[in-house]
């Protein structure tokens, strides 16, 4: 909202300094500051309110040291994160931008599903919460909204080089590009596309529309189906991965902040025509506005971490974990970097895989030998290390270091091809 206000004031009254709101970097910085203010100052008040209403966490005894001391710690703290994201975004982002709209929808949509789950657990005294099939239905519904919007919205385009004469009815731009052989002319068009970025590949682009090319003539009609299927898998996997990772103080929050910073960098270079051209990566018009949202997301995670780090004064609950996982997934999809998520969200992946291995091996050995056997002392993986006697803070710190290394590697992959 402030973007439109100051743009109007600068245009009509030429107020000194009003033009600074035109810069994405300034609005991103303001989003971070406001988000930190909201989550730290008003977060304290919300925690006190949750404690007053006795919105406490019900802890299942897993035999972990210090675990039962957390019983009664306020939960549903994900509300703090959601407010820390939405308020700065509404203040500083271009609200007419399709990418920003989709991120706001994602935040509210999955935040509402998580809130309903926490509400059932806390107020209805049902430890199971919202049935898994309803969670999955909500995640699939969001994936369909995102997929259909990206596939059909005229403003969701990529800029790609073309050769004359062009075959697509769209404006043609021209610029000179500096190469080892000297400056060469490049013609480009903004076109609808289902292309995305592949890490560790010389030709680092994959077109979902051509994945079924082996079917022969007419395969194009299945493009939307493939695209939507990919959206469903990515959004449900990452959202549930964040949910599983939220098991010890500060793990999911800190990891998400690291991922958010990386996505902000990727969004900035993907939405900047000069940097993307220099790095020879996909330029996505209008996507630079996502940097403002990313700033709010990182600020919210860091601000919440102030109260969520060991010993936690509040838990985010599914209200927060489902939302931040979905935000990360949809954000990566928006900037066409979703295939980098297995690397960038390696912590989420490890946690998910550890649970799958544990459950799968237990069921197999129970059928094979009559008694179920376990690979880990307890799953997901962070509980395994707790069982081995590691302190929570030490586990979280090591996971953060791994997360930082994965984030750096993800950025490096932009040139490893």
BELDAVEN-V182688 format. One record per pair of residues at least 24 apart in sequence whose ideal C-beta (glycine too) atoms are under 6 Angstrom apart, sorted by sequence separation. I is the first residue (numbers start at 1). J is the second residue. D is the distance in whole Angstrom. If there is no record, write none. Layout:
# BELDAVEN-V182688
I,J,D / I,J,D
This chain:
# BELDAVEN-V182688
50,74,4 / 267,291,5 / 355,379,5 / 82,107,6 / 113,138,4 / 161,186,6 / 162,187,5 / 354,379,5 / 355,380,5 / 354,380,5 / 47,74,6 / 161,188,6 / 162,189,5 / 264,291,6 / 267,294,6 / 354,381,4 / 82,111,5 / 159,188,5 / 194,223,6 / 351,380,4 / 264,294,4 / 351,381,6 / 159,190,5 / 263,294,6 / 350,381,6 / 109,142,5 / 157,190,4 / 194,227,5 / 46,80,6 / 157,191,6 / 260,294,6 / 157,192,6 / 158,193,5 / 43,80,4 / 260,297,5 / 261,298,6 / 260,298,4 / 39,80,5 / 257,298,6 / 76,118,5 / 102,146,6 / 257,301,4 / 38,83,6 / 39,84,4 / 256,301,5 / 257,302,5 / 38,84,5 / 253,301,5 / 287,335,6 / 35,84,5 / 38,87,5 / 253,304,6 / 254,305,6 / 253,305,5 / 347,399,6 / 35,88,5 / 34,88,4 / 282,336,6 / 98,153,5 / 250,305,6 / 253,308,5 / 347,403,5 / 31,88,4 / 98,155,5 / 250,308,5 / 250,309,4 / 249,309,6 / 346,406,4 / 31,92,5 / 249,310,4 / 30,92,5 / 249,312,4 / 343,406,6 / 27,92,4 / 270,335,5 / 344,410,4 / 55,122,5 / 343,410,5 / 256,324,5 / 263,331,5 / 267,335,5 / 252,321,6 / 259,328,6 / 266,335,6 / 340,410,5 / 266,337,5 / 151,224,6 / 246,321,4 / 151,227,6 / 243,321,4 / 242,321,5 / 243,322,6 / 147,227,6 / 147,228,4 / 242,324,5 / 262,344,6 / 310,392,5 / 239,322,5 / 242,325,3 / 310,393,5 / 147,231,4 / 146,231,6 / 197,282,6 / 259,344,6 / 239,325,4 / 238,325,5 / 239,326,4 / 143,231,4 / 2,91,5 / 143,232,4 / 1,91,6 / 2,92,6 / 238,328,6 / 3,94,6 / 235,326,6 / 238,329,4 / 140,232,5 / 143,235,4 / 255,347,5 / 235,329,5 / 190,285,6 / 234,329,5 / 139,235,6 / 139,236,5 / 139,239,6 / 245,348,5 / 234,338,5 / 242,348,6 / 245,351,5 / 238,345,6 / 241,348,3 / 244,351,5 / 244,352,6 / 241,352,5 / 158,282,6 / 159,283,4 / 158,284,6 / 157,285,6 / 155,286,6 / 281,414,6 / 248,382,5 / 247,382,5 / 279,414,6 / 244,380,5 / 197,336,5 / 196,336,5 / 197,337,5 / 198,339,5 / 199,340,5 / 196,339,6 / 249,392,6 / 248,392,5 / 251,396,5 / 258,403,5 / 262,407,4 / 250,396,5 / 254,400,5 / 258,404,6 / 251,399,6 / 255,403,5 / 262,410,6 / 258,407,5 / 146,330,6 / 99,287,6 / 97,286,6 / 100,289,5 / 103,293,5 / 99,290,5 / 97,289,4 / 94,289,5 / 93,289,6 / 93,292,4 / 118,317,4 / 92,292,5 / 118,318,5 / 117,318,4 / 118,319,5 / 89,293,5 / 114,318,4 / 115,319,5 / 114,319,4 / 89,296,5 / 88,296,4 / 111,319,6 / 114,322,4 / 113,322,6 / 114,323,6 / 85,296,5 / 85,297,5 / 110,322,5 / 111,323,4 / 110,323,5 / 200,413,6 / 204,417,5 / 199,413,4 / 85,300,5 / 202,417,5 / 84,300,3 / 107,323,6 / 110,326,4 / 200,416,6 / 201,417,5 / 81,300,5 / 84,303,6 / 106,326,5 / 106,327,6 / 81,304,5 / 80,304,5 / 106,330,5 / 99,334,5 / 77,314,4 / 77,315,6 / 78,316,4 / 77,316,5 / 78,317,5 / 81,320,5 / 74,314,5 / 75,315,4 / 79,319,6 / 76,317,5 / 78,319,3 / 73,315,6 / 75,317,4 / 78,320,2 / 76,319,5 / 57,315,5 / 31,292,5 / 35,296,5 / 39,300,5 / 28,291,5 / 32,295,4 / 36,299,5 / 40,303,5 / 24,288,5 / 28,292,5 / 31,295,4 / 35,299,3 / 39,303,3 / 27,292,5 / 31,296,4 / 35,300,5 / 39,304,5 / 40,306,6 / 47,313,6 / 24,291,5 / 28,295,4 / 32,299,4 / 36,303,5 / 47,314,5 / 64,386,5
